[in-house]
Amino acid sequence: MSGKRASFAGVDWGTSRLRIWIMDDDGGVLAERHSERGMATVAAGGFADVLEQELAGLDAPPSLPAVICGMAGARQGWREVPYLDLPARLDNLARGALAIDGAARPVYILPGLAQSSPEAPDVMRGEETQIAGAASVAAATAETFCLPGTHSKWATVSDGAVTGFSTYLTGEMFALLCEHSILRHSVGSSRQVAADNPVFLDRLRDTLASPDVLLSRLFSIRAAGLLAGLSQTDAAAALSGHLIGAEIAAVQARLAGDGSTVVLVASGAIVPLYEAAMNAADLPYRLVDAETAVRAGLLDAARTLLAPKG
């Protein structure tokens, strides 16, 4: 680590991945570590040991506090942390954190959010910290946030509070259809989709225009492979276009014409796909890097949790 003093370890503990950043008082990254030791790979009772092993690999001081968001707070995680009900102020996340008794260092796990409406029940863990950080980075107090991924989240923030959100299984459906449906014969091992692929763009626009025929269009991917020689690369592009198109179509009518800007919180290969979708749907957006957002959210929480008492 550099000569600056480490303030805390920010931890994003997802289902499949674990990301740790050693940060200073200003949120500067002194060291970082990404691993595949997500919640799903950790045996019951093993979270404390995994955290200490990963922090030891970063030469973290034994007394360095850790602030954790994500699935470590789930029922199957380290310790279940109760959800905060909506509306939930983003600057109150730290107040719902759970301090882990008996840990080798101070450890705090942040809560998720729950939408308890019987018409649209929903939950999130980890994304709330990204939203808080993205709102800070983008200086947004009243916006719509899109966090694409395995379970894409769309959240509405008003006056610094999350007032509603919805989840779309877009990424999970892509994986399931590629691996366990008849489309596995069409897609094969192809998983990378280019945003400028004409097939992706065509199927994206098709589903935006007619989302009601999605299920029929999905089978057409198989038929196009058999009858027209659709390649595996293009089959994956078609599948991605249809699924992302269905997700965007579900929110397009609500957002179109209201003058709001979507804050797209994303990083990596998924960014150009969602940028293409936003453009195709005529939705204005601004991009905030997902890792920058989660680090900013963890920093805000750490400042509250580690502030001197009294």
N, C-alpha and C positions, 0 to 999 in steps of 0.2 A: 504494500500500500504506500501511497505518497506521504509527504510530510504533514498533510492536513490531518486534523484529529477526527477519528471516526465517532459519529454521534449515535448511530443505530444501524441495525440490519433490517432492510425492507424486504419482505418475503411475499411473493405471489405464488401460492400453493394451489395449483390447479389439479384437475383429475388425472391428467397424464404427464404434466410437466411441473417442475419446481424451478423458480427463478429467485435468486438472492442478489441484492445489491448492498454493499457496505457504503453508507452515505455520510457525508459531513453535515454540519448544521445548516448549510445552504442547499442541501440536496445534491451536491456534487458526488459523482460516483467514484469511490476510491478503489473498489474491486467488485467483481461480479462473477456469478457462477450460474450456469443453466444446466439442468440435468433432467433425466427421464424419471426421476423419483417422485412422480405425482402421487396423489392420494390413493389411486387405485393400486399402486405397487407397494404400499406400506402396510405391513401387518398390524393388526390391532395392538396398541401399546408401543408401537415402534416409532412414533413421530418424534419424540424427544431425541432419541438416538440419531435419527436421520438428520435432524436439524443440527445437532452438535457435530456430526461428521462433516456435513457440508460447510459449516462455519469454520471448522478446523482447517479445511482445505483453503479457506480464504485468509487464514491467520488472524481471525477475529479475536479480539480480547475476550477473556472468559466472562467479563462482566457486561459486555456490550448488549444492550437491550435489542429484542427482536419484535418487530411489528408485522403481523401476518394478515393477509387478506386471502379470500378464496375458500377452497374446499376443505382446508384444515378445520374450518368451523362447522362443517356439515355433520349430519348425524353419523355418517360413516368415517368421519375424520378424527382429528386429535381430541377435540372436545366440542360438543355441539354448542354453538353460540346462538341465542334466540334472534330471530329476525326482527328488524325494525319495521313496523307497519307504516304504510303510506297514509298521508303524505309524510315524507322523511326528509328533513333538512340535511344537506350534504355536509354541513359543518358540525353535525351532531353524531357522525359515524363513530368517532373515538369514544363518545360517552356510552356507547353500547358495547364497547370492547370487553372481552373477558380476559382477566389476568390468570395465567396458568399457575396454580399452586404447585410447589415442589420442583419447578423447572430449575435447570442449572444456572439460568440467567433470567432476567426479567423478560417474560414473553407475553405479548398481548395479541389476541386474535380478534379481528374486526367482525362486526355482524354483517349479515346480508340484509336484503330487503324483501318484504312480503306484500303482495297485493291480494288482500283477503276477500275481494269481491266475489260472490258466488257465481256471477256471470263470467268472470275472467280471472280466476285464481292464477297467480304466477309468483315465482320466486327467482332471486338471483343471489349469487355469492361471488364476489370478486369484481363483477362489473360495476357495482356501486362505487368502488374505490377508483376505478378508471374514470367513471363519470365525474366524480368529485375533482380528480386531477385535471381532466380535460376541461371542465368548466373553469378551473383556475387558469389553465394555460390559455384558453380561448377567451377569457374574460366574459363568459356567457352566463347570464342569470335566467334567461327564458329562451330555451332552445329545445329542439328535438335531437336526441343523440342516437346514432346508429353504431352498434358494436358488433360487426359481423364475425362469424366463427362457427364452431360446431353447433352451438345454440345461439343464434343471432338475437341480440336484444335491441329493441327500440324503446327509448324512454323519453318522457316529456318532463322537462324541468321548468319550473316557474318560481321566480323570486328565490332561487337557491335551494328549492326543495323538489325532490322527485315526486310527481303527482300521479304518474301512471306509467306502465310499461307493458310490453308484450314480447314473447319469445317465439322464435321461428326455428324449427329443427333443420335448417337449410343444410348446414355442413354435415350433420349426422345422416340426413336422408341421402346426400350425395354418396357418403361412404357405404351406407347400407345397400343402396341400389347398385353400386359398383361391385360389391362383394357378395351379396346374397340374393339378388334378383336375376331375372332372365337377362337383364342388361349387362351382367358380368361378361356374357359372351361377346357383346358388342364393344365394351370398353376395354376389356382385357386388363393389362397392367397400367394403362395410361391414366394418369391422375393430374398432370400439369395442364392447365388451361391458359392460353394466351388471350388477353383482353381484346386484341386486334384480330382474333380469328373470326372470319366472316360467319362461320357457323354459329359460334357463340353469340355474336351480335344479332344474327337473324332470329335465333330461337329466343333470345332475350326480348327482342321487340315483339315477337309473336305472342309470347305469354303476357307481356305488359298489355297488349291489345285485347287478348282473349284469355284471361286467367281461368275461366270456367272450363276450358278444354284441356287443362294441364294433364290429367291422367291419360287421356287419349294421345296427347303429344308425346308423353314419355314412351309409350309403346311404339310410337312411330320411329323412335331411334333404332329399335331392333329391326323393324321392317326396312328401314333405309339401309341398314347394313346388309340385309339379305338380298334386297332388290336393286340397290343403287351403289353398292360397294362403299358405303360410308366407312371411313377409316376409324380405327380405335381412337386416335387423337381427336378427330372431329366428333365422334360419339360422346367422348368425355366433355367436349366443348358444348355440345347440344344439351347434355344433361345439366351442366352447370348453368347454361343460359336459361333453361326452363325453370330451374329451382330458384335462382336469384331473381328472375323475372317475377315469379309468383310471390316472393317475399316483398319486393318493391311494390308490386301491384296492390298488395294488401294495405299499404300505407299511403299510396300515391294519392288516392282520392281525398283523404283526410288532410294531406299537406298541400296539395296543389292549390295555388291561388291565395294562400293565406300570408304570403310574404316571408315566411320563416325560413331560416337556413338550417340545414341538417349538419350537425357536427359529426363527422365520420371519424370514429376512433378505431384505427386499424394500423397494421404494419405488415410488411412482407408481401407475398405474392397475391394475397387477397385484395390488396388496395386497388390495383388497376381494374379488377373485375367490378368492384363496387363503384368506382369512379365512372366506369362505362355505363353502369346501370343508372346512376344518378343523372348522368347526361341524357340517356335515352328517355328517362321519365321527366326531364325538365325540372329536376329538383336542385335548387342551389345548395351547395355544400361547402364546407371547409374541412380540411384534413388535420387531425391531431394524431401524432404517432402514439400507438397503444402503449408502448413501453414508457415513453415519456409521461403519458397520462397516469399510469399506475404508480410510477415513482413519485409523481407530484402528489397523488392522493395519499400515498403512504407517508410522505413527508408532512403533509398537513395533519394527519392523524398522530404522527410521532410528536409533533410540536405540542399537541394538546396533552397526550399521555405522559410525556416526559418533562413537562413544564414543572419547575419547582413548586411545591405545595406551600400554601400559607401566604 
